[in-house]
Amino acid sequence: MTAVQVPGVPVVDNGLLISTNPATGAEAGRFPVSDPAGVAAAVRRAATAGDWWAGLGFAGRRDRLLRWRSTLARRIEELAALCHAETGKPVADAIVEVITAVEHIDWAARNARRVLGPRRVRSRLLLVEFGAHLEYQPYGVVGVIGPWNYPVFTPIGSAAYALAAGNAVVFKPSEYTPTVGQWLADTFAEVVPEHPVLQVVHGLGDVGAALCRSGVGKVAFTGSTATARKVMAACADSLTPVLLEAGGKDAMIVDDDADLDAAAEACVWGALTNAGQTCIGIERVYAVDAVHDRFVAKVVERAGRLTVGADGADIGPITMPSQVDVIRRHIDDAVARGGRAVLGGPEAVQPPFVHPTVLVDVPEDAAAVREETFGPTIVINRVSDVDEAVDRANAVRYGLGGSVFGRRRAVEAARRLRSGMTAINSTLSFAGMSTLPFGGTGESGFGRIHGDDGLREFGRAKAVTRRRAPSLMPAMTFERTPAQVARLVRTIKAIYGR
């Protein structure tokens, strides 16, 4: 008997995970659910595959990853259509997501040797008789737990870098986007058919928990802060290291010397792309008093032009139906507490869609300011100057990304924001920058994907020393003489005691 399914809500029926489009209810795919034994078996297969994969060396892995990159590039439209079918996001947004993922695969493949390969490290004077080198060795198997809002870009930000570092990957996609996750693994297997280097396990949260306890070398998780805590707790039993990219409540600062047209355009994109379901999306704006009203008018004009719908619209449905209640609560609370909806408002919530909503004069302790909304809403509050804007931006427990628009004080303000990433005179641009690390602080998690730091997350630092001459001042031996110890003391005083 087939289970009754609410559009967009995944269900398990007769051992199969069934995924549907949140706007239309059309089935996107169904896949066997893994139990703990199945997860453990996948990790065992991955351990063997990982040995083979690591043995290919950087050059062998580079060639295969670049072939995978080429496959995704040739089939952009196919993958974007799957993203649309499963999440409801506009096809154009999905295409941008896939293109960004392709760029990250390319960079990770081309730079892994430079970042992780053996390199000489200079010795210090007191150990000049030793040579030293540093290298990064793979963990073996990395578990990747991915989100539903960016089901291509985000998991590839972990998986491609883990693969480039020499690890096998067991990937648990969100239960809302199993079709996309399976497609990624299947296309990888087309270019790497020899061993199951990238595998997928499907299911609900219990499957993710099983992956955390399966004996993988490291877990990379992207999702909500609440789930990040559960992942960390599950990994703690076995001291499995974790990389956590959790929630955000990113702020934009608009100074009085900002280009307001550019700021408004970037704000609307940063806040409303993917129906606001973006961990680094702009959810709060602090505009300096002198430009606040003009800026709000420009945002409202641009946001008001956007279309909402299932197909061909600028903004698609809310992918996870339960999130509609969070968005509604935030809007209702903001208005009840004195905030004003200058666009949208409570009537904008029309499940499975939420129309763009711009709120002003919202108290700083309101849910819409302090909690992650994850919907197409923007709070724009007035501040006296940039200092007040920075203080308010830093007053929440999250610290993922942010944005500053201005000229004279933009760089200074960007540095003062308590966030892992800040864009100046743009929004979200750091996500596509494969050369930069991506991650947050506070309740936005810790660890980094992307860039050199992202590659290093997926390798253990291995330090090696090698004797190349006798010790002039032997210290680490019981054969040392009192005279040698005295000479050592004199040397240290001469070098460091001045």
DALIN-V339600 format. One record per residue. N is the residue number from 1. SS is DSSP state (a for helix, b for strand, c for the rest). PHI is phi in whole degrees, 0 to 359 (NA if undefined). OMEGA is omega in radians with two decimals (NA if undefined). Layout:
# DALIN-V339600
((N	SS	PHI	OMEGA) (N	SS	PHI	OMEGA))
This chain:
# DALIN-V339600
((1	c	NA	-3.11) (2	c	281	3.14) (3	c	291	3.03) (4	c	286	-3.01) (5	c	235	3.01) (6	c	280	-3.13) (7	c	309	3.09) (8	c	89	-3.12) (9	c	268	-3.13) (10	c	290	3.07) (11	b	229	3.02) (12	b	253	-3.10) (13	b	226	-3.13) (14	c	53	3.08) (15	c	79	3.14) (16	b	245	3.02) (17	b	273	-3.08) (18	b	248	-3.11) (19	b	249	-3.13) (20	b	228	3.09) (21	c	288	-3.06) (22	c	290	-3.12) (23	c	267	-3.01) (24	c	250	-3.06) (25	c	81	3.14) (26	c	295	-3.13) (27	b	291	3.11) (28	b	260	3.13) (29	b	173	3.05) (30	b	218	-2.99) (31	b	217	3.11) (32	b	298	3.11) (33	c	276	3.10) (34	c	272	2.99) (35	c	264	-3.11) (36	a	305	3.12) (37	a	294	3.11) (38	a	293	3.08) (39	a	297	3.14) (40	a	299	3.12) (41	a	295	3.10) (42	a	298	-3.14) (43	a	293	3.09) (44	a	295	3.08) (45	a	298	-3.14) (46	a	295	-3.14) (47	a	297	3.09) (48	a	293	3.12) (49	a	298	-3.13) (50	a	296	3.09) (51	a	298	3.12) (52	a	294	-3.10) (53	a	297	3.11) (54	a	297	-3.13) (55	a	292	3.09) (56	c	292	-3.08) (57	a	77	-3.09) (58	a	299	-3.08) (59	a	294	-3.14) (60	a	296	3.12) (61	a	292	3.13) (62	a	303	-3.10) (63	a	299	-3.10) (64	a	288	3.09) (65	a	294	3.11) (66	a	292	3.05) (67	a	292	3.07) (68	a	296	3.07) (69	a	305	-3.12) (70	a	296	3.10) (71	a	298	3.12) (72	a	296	-3.13) (73	a	296	3.14) (74	a	289	-3.02) (75	c	245	-3.12) (76	a	306	-3.07) (77	a	297	3.14) (78	a	297	-3.13) (79	a	291	3.11) (80	a	297	3.11) (81	a	296	3.08) (82	a	296	3.11) (83	a	300	3.13) (84	a	297	-3.11) (85	a	296	-3.02) (86	a	263	-3.11) (87	a	255	-3.06) (88	c	86	-3.10) (89	c	295	3.11) (90	c	304	-3.11) (91	a	301	-3.14) (92	a	299	3.08) (93	a	297	-3.14) (94	a	295	3.11) (95	a	297	3.10) (96	a	300	3.12) (97	a	298	-3.12) (98	a	295	3.14) (99	a	301	3.14) (100	a	295	3.11) (101	a	296	3.11) (102	a	301	3.12) (103	a	299	-3.12) (104	a	291	3.07) (105	a	300	-3.13) (106	a	300	-3.09) (107	a	294	-3.12) (108	a	299	-3.13) (109	a	297	-3.05) (110	a	280	-3.01) (111	a	246	-3.07) (112	a	298	-3.13) (113	a	298	-3.11) (114	a	299	-3.05) (115	a	278	-2.95) (116	a	253	-3.08) (117	c	289	-3.13) (118	c	301	3.06) (119	b	214	3.13) (120	b	289	3.08) (121	b	237	-3.08) (122	c	292	3.06) (123	c	276	3.01) (124	c	266	-3.02) (125	a	303	-3.05) (126	a	290	3.10) (127	a	234	-3.05) (128	c	294	-3.13) (129	c	283	3.14) (130	b	250	2.90) (131	b	270	-3.12) (132	b	215	2.98) (133	b	215	-3.10) (134	b	232	3.02) (135	b	215	3.13) (136	b	241	-3.10) (137	b	257	-3.09) (138	b	294	3.07) (139	c	287	-3.09) (140	c	109	3.10) (141	b	231	3.07) (142	b	247	3.02) (143	b	269	3.13) (144	b	246	3.08) (145	b	248	-2.97) (146	c	257	3.14) (147	c	263	3.13) (148	c	265	-2.99) (149	c	285	3.03) (150	c	229	-2.95) (151	c	285	3.06) (152	c	255	-3.04) (153	a	301	-3.00) (154	a	290	3.13) (155	a	295	3.10) (156	a	294	3.07) (157	a	299	3.02) (158	a	263	-3.00) (159	a	295	-3.11) (160	a	296	3.14) (161	a	288	3.08) (162	a	296	3.12) (163	a	295	3.13) (164	a	298	3.14) (165	c	281	3.06) (166	c	106	3.14) (167	c	266	2.82) (168	b	276	-3.07) (169	b	230	2.91) (170	b	249	-2.96) (171	b	250	3.02) (172	b	253	3.10) (173	c	287	3.05) (174	c	303	3.08) (175	c	296	3.08) (176	c	276	-3.08) (177	c	223	-3.13) (178	a	292	-3.10) (179	a	295	3.12) (180	a	295	3.13) (181	a	300	3.14) (182	a	294	3.11) (183	a	299	3.13) (184	a	297	3.13) (185	a	293	-3.12) (186	a	294	3.13) (187	a	291	3.07) (188	a	296	3.13) (189	a	295	3.09) (190	a	295	-3.11) (191	a	263	3.07) (192	c	230	-3.06) (193	c	277	-2.97) (194	c	292	-3.07) (195	c	217	3.13) (196	c	281	-3.06) (197	c	287	3.08) (198	b	237	-3.14) (199	b	244	3.09) (200	b	239	2.97) (201	c	240	-3.04) (202	c	251	3.04) (203	c	152	-3.14) (204	c	268	-3.06) (205	a	300	-3.12) (206	a	295	3.10) (207	a	289	3.04) (208	a	298	3.11) (209	a	297	3.11) (210	a	297	3.11) (211	a	296	3.12) (212	a	298	-3.06) (213	c	258	-2.97) (214	c	273	-3.10) (215	c	96	3.05) (216	c	296	-3.12) (217	c	284	3.14) (218	b	199	3.09) (219	b	239	3.03) (220	b	248	-3.06) (221	b	239	2.96) (222	b	230	-3.13) (223	c	169	-3.09) (224	c	288	3.11) (225	a	296	3.14) (226	a	299	3.13) (227	a	289	3.09) (228	a	302	3.10) (229	a	298	3.13) (230	a	294	3.10) (231	a	298	-3.12) (232	a	296	3.13) (233	a	294	3.13) (234	a	295	-3.13) (235	a	282	-3.07) (236	a	295	-3.10) (237	c	302	-3.12) (238	c	253	-3.09) (239	c	54	3.06) (240	c	284	-3.12) (241	b	293	-3.08) (242	b	229	2.96) (243	b	240	-3.03) (244	b	239	2.99) (245	b	246	-2.98) (246	c	251	-2.99) (247	c	287	3.12) (248	c	209	3.04) (249	c	216	-2.91) (250	b	292	-3.10) (251	b	247	2.96) (252	b	245	3.05) (253	b	250	3.11) (254	b	242	-3.11) (255	c	276	-3.06) (256	c	286	3.09) (257	c	252	-3.13) (258	c	283	2.93) (259	c	284	-2.99) (260	a	291	3.09) (261	a	296	3.12) (262	a	295	-3.14) (263	a	295	-3.14) (264	a	294	3.12) (265	a	300	-3.13) (266	a	292	3.13) (267	a	297	-3.12) (268	a	297	3.10) (269	a	294	-3.07) (270	a	296	-3.11) (271	a	268	-2.93) (272	a	248	3.08) (273	a	301	-3.10) (274	a	57	-3.13) (275	a	55	3.12) (276	a	75	-3.09) (277	c	270	-3.05) (278	c	224	-3.09) (279	c	298	3.11) (280	c	258	3.12) (281	c	292	3.09) (282	b	282	3.12) (283	b	250	3.14) (284	b	228	3.04) (285	b	230	3.03) (286	b	244	-3.10) (287	b	254	3.14) (288	b	298	-2.99) (289	a	311	-3.05) (290	a	297	-3.08) (291	a	239	-3.01) (292	a	305	-3.03) (293	a	295	3.13) (294	a	294	3.13) (295	a	296	3.13) (296	a	301	-3.13) (297	a	299	3.14) (298	a	292	3.10) (299	a	295	-3.12) (300	a	299	-3.12) (301	a	297	-3.12) (302	a	288	-3.12) (303	a	295	-3.13) (304	c	292	3.13) (305	c	276	-3.03) (306	c	288	3.11) (307	c	262	-3.10) (308	b	231	3.13) (309	c	172	-3.05) (310	c	280	-3.07) (311	c	222	3.05) (312	c	72	-3.12) (313	c	263	3.08) (314	c	286	-3.08) (315	b	234	-3.13) (316	c	265	-3.10) (317	c	283	2.95) (318	c	285	-2.98) (319	c	294	-3.12) (320	c	261	-3.00) (321	c	307	-3.12) (322	c	295	-3.14) (323	a	290	3.11) (324	a	302	-3.14) (325	a	294	3.10) (326	a	295	-3.14) (327	a	299	-3.14) (328	a	298	-3.13) (329	a	298	-3.13) (330	a	294	3.13) (331	a	295	-3.12) (332	a	300	-3.13) (333	a	295	-3.13) (334	a	298	-3.12) (335	a	290	-3.14) (336	a	296	-3.07) (337	c	260	3.02) (338	c	106	3.07) (339	c	288	-3.14) (340	b	240	3.04) (341	b	267	3.12) (342	b	270	2.97) (343	b	208	3.13) (344	c	71	-3.10) (345	c	118	-3.11) (346	a	305	-3.12) (347	a	288	3.12) (348	a	287	-3.12) (349	b	276	-3.11) (350	b	225	-3.03) (351	c	312	0.12) (352	c	272	-3.10) (353	b	251	2.94) (354	b	229	-3.13) (355	c	280	-3.11) (356	c	307	-3.13) (357	b	227	3.10) (358	b	244	-3.11) (359	b	246	3.08) (360	b	230	3.10) (361	c	57	-3.13) (362	c	271	3.12) (363	c	303	-3.06) (364	c	292	3.10) (365	c	263	3.10) (366	c	286	-3.14) (367	a	301	-3.11) (368	a	294	3.11) (369	a	260	-2.97) (370	a	257	-3.11) (371	c	251	3.09) (372	c	292	-3.11) (373	c	271	3.13) (374	c	61	3.10) (375	c	206	-3.06) (376	c	279	3.13) (377	b	235	3.08) (378	b	224	2.97) (379	b	257	3.11) (380	b	243	-3.12) (381	b	248	-3.09) (382	b	272	3.05) (383	b	227	-3.10) (384	c	282	-3.11) (385	c	200	-3.10) (386	a	295	3.13) (387	a	301	3.09) (388	a	295	3.13) (389	a	299	3.13) (390	a	297	3.13) (391	a	301	-3.14) (392	a	291	3.14) (393	a	300	-3.09) (394	c	274	-3.00) (395	c	275	3.11) (396	c	259	-3.05) (397	c	278	3.12) (398	b	274	3.08) (399	b	199	-3.07) (400	c	265	-3.13) (401	c	233	3.13) (402	b	173	-3.06) (403	b	209	3.06) (404	b	227	3.02) (405	b	247	-3.13) (406	c	165	-3.11) (407	c	235	-2.97) (408	c	296	-3.02) (409	c	251	-3.00) (410	a	295	-3.10) (411	a	294	3.13) (412	a	300	-3.14) (413	a	295	3.13) (414	a	299	3.14) (415	a	293	-3.08) (416	a	277	3.11) (417	c	292	3.14) (418	c	277	-3.10) (419	c	208	3.10) (420	c	284	-3.05) (421	c	212	3.06) (422	c	218	3.07) (423	b	257	3.09) (424	b	254	-3.13) (425	c	57	3.01) (426	c	195	3.01) (427	c	226	3.06) (428	c	65	-3.01) (429	a	297	-3.13) (430	a	293	-3.12) (431	a	293	-3.13) (432	a	274	-3.09) (433	c	275	-3.02) (434	c	294	-3.13) (435	c	276	-3.08) (436	c	250	3.06) (437	c	288	-3.10) (438	b	234	3.12) (439	c	165	-3.01) (440	c	230	3.12) (441	b	221	-3.12) (442	b	61	-3.11) (443	c	280	2.98) (444	c	270	3.03) (445	b	103	-3.13) (446	b	206	-3.01) (447	c	90	-3.07) (448	c	223	2.88) (449	b	249	3.10) (450	c	73	3.06) (451	a	65	3.12) (452	a	302	-3.12) (453	a	298	3.12) (454	a	295	3.06) (455	a	296	-3.10) (456	a	295	3.10) (457	c	299	-3.02) (458	c	252	3.04) (459	b	220	3.06) (460	b	276	3.08) (461	b	293	3.12) (462	b	241	-3.14) (463	b	260	-3.11) (464	b	228	3.01) (465	b	245	-3.12) (466	b	218	3.12) (467	b	292	3.11) (468	c	233	3.11) (469	c	196	3.06) (470	c	296	3.12) (471	c	281	3.07) (472	c	285	3.11) (473	c	231	-3.06) (474	c	297	3.12) (475	c	241	-3.04) (476	c	265	3.10) (477	c	196	3.05) (478	c	281	3.14) (479	c	274	-3.12) (480	c	294	-3.13) (481	c	254	3.07) (482	a	303	3.13) (483	a	295	3.12) (484	a	292	3.09) (485	a	295	3.13) (486	a	297	3.11) (487	a	294	3.10) (488	a	298	3.13) (489	a	297	3.14) (490	a	298	-3.12) (491	a	295	-3.13) (492	a	297	3.12) (493	a	298	-3.11) (494	a	293	-3.06) (495	a	278	-2.94) (496	a	251	-3.03) (497	c	271	-3.11) (498	c	277	NA))
